[in-house]
Amino acid sequence: MAYITLNKNNFFNNLDIIANRTKSVDKIALVLKDNAYGHGILETASMAQEYGIKKAVVCSCKEAQSVERFFDYILVLGEIPTFKSDKVRYTINDINSIEKFPQGTKVELKIDSGMHRNGIAIDEIESAFLKIKEAKLFLEALFTHHRSADELTSEWFWQKENFKIAKQKAALLAKEFGFDALRFHSSNSAALFRESDFDEDMARVGIAAYGCMELPKALHVEGFKPILSLFAKKISSRKLNRGDRVGYGGDGEIVKECVVGNYDVGYGDGFLRVCAENGYKTPQGIELLGRISMDNSSFLSNEKTILVFDDARVASKYAKTISYELLASLKPSIKREVL
Ligand SMILES: *Cc1c(COP(=O)(O)O)cnc(C)c1O
């Protein structure tokens, strides 16, 4: 089976850079959705705990439950409660969902500051507060998400301004409604690193922690290191001659006598098939030959083990996608080892 290694030193290096920005480790909420961006949710949660991270963000209740023991605070982004835990907070994404939350649930209200994906409009805040009070929920925070923080446009400023208005409105209303002081957060990785003087209550950081944040040149941040490497083991090898063809459809053409190894990684593991269409090469410059099969890929190599990629930013270019998608495609069944 193909396997993954996780470089803990690189992870801690990335967390150091992030903590420097948030000015406190306690303000980092590590995003662990989708199996921690393919890194392995339990492996990543355990490393994060060792570093001193106290907060996590997940998508589902199941994910929250699986990492409950590692953190003091967990925010569920995408589901209505199916289990109760003092540590878990749930997101209100829609004003009409408020009555579905069980009484006593700790909730955070998502504000639509311009992305128009989830959240309530700024002029719905007051009616949302009323419903929250009626439903007897504990409102702890207001948050939003940026649609273009990683692009060199003014949209980030525009959404920030919208959220500022929401914050002011909510802070006043919270007093009126007798709610406790609210916490506020809006930054993902890119937004955090655009902010020169971060002053919110936490930042929800994913891709930067995994060392694969990509920003336009003008916003570039030095020092991040990817932590995930994917390796594959040789299943078999053969000598081939000029004119022979490798794999489905015979796409891999042999131009001179060579030894071709067949390795145990394929699209079934998350090594995206489209990579083969764009001349995939490993970090050591080893050429992929022909199409990627479900559990196999052939390379111009006879090594026992090859490194398929160690930087999802580079590998994702072959798939014409972003590192997020390549990483999230890596199947949970692949063995992950922390180095
Ligand atoms: C995924 C996600 C994040 C993390 O984004 P990165 O770009 O990986 O830092 C933050 N907030 C929300 C709501 C998300 O869905």
The ligand as a MOL file (V3000), in Angstrom:
LIG
                    3D

  0  0  0     0  0            999 V3000
M  V30 BEGIN CTAB
M  V30 COUNTS 15 15 0 0 0
M  V30 BEGIN ATOM
M  V30 1 C -12.0780 25.5550 5.4320 0
M  V30 2 C -12.4250 26.7570 6.2120 0
M  V30 3 C -11.4350 27.5440 6.8360 0
M  V30 4 C -9.9600 27.3080 6.6290 0
M  V30 5 O -9.5210 27.8520 5.4140 0
M  V30 6 P -7.9700 27.8400 4.9950 0
M  V30 7 O -7.9530 28.6030 3.7350 0
M  V30 8 O -7.6020 26.4200 4.8090 0
M  V30 9 O -7.2250 28.4690 6.1270 0
M  V30 10 C -11.8450 28.5840 7.6410 0
M  V30 11 N -13.1620 28.8700 7.8140 0
M  V30 12 C -14.1310 28.1570 7.2060 0
M  V30 13 C -15.5560 28.5490 7.4170 0
M  V30 14 C -13.8020 27.0950 6.3800 0
M  V30 15 O -14.7620 26.4080 5.7690 0
M  V30 END ATOM
M  V30 BEGIN BOND
M  V30 1 1 1 2
M  V30 2 1 2 3
M  V30 3 2 2 14
M  V30 4 1 3 4
M  V30 5 2 3 10
M  V30 6 1 4 5
M  V30 7 1 5 6
M  V30 8 2 6 7
M  V30 9 1 6 8
M  V30 10 1 6 9
M  V30 11 1 10 11
M  V30 12 2 11 12
M  V30 13 1 12 13
M  V30 14 1 12 14
M  V30 15 1 14 15
M  V30 END BOND
M  V30 END CTAB
M  END
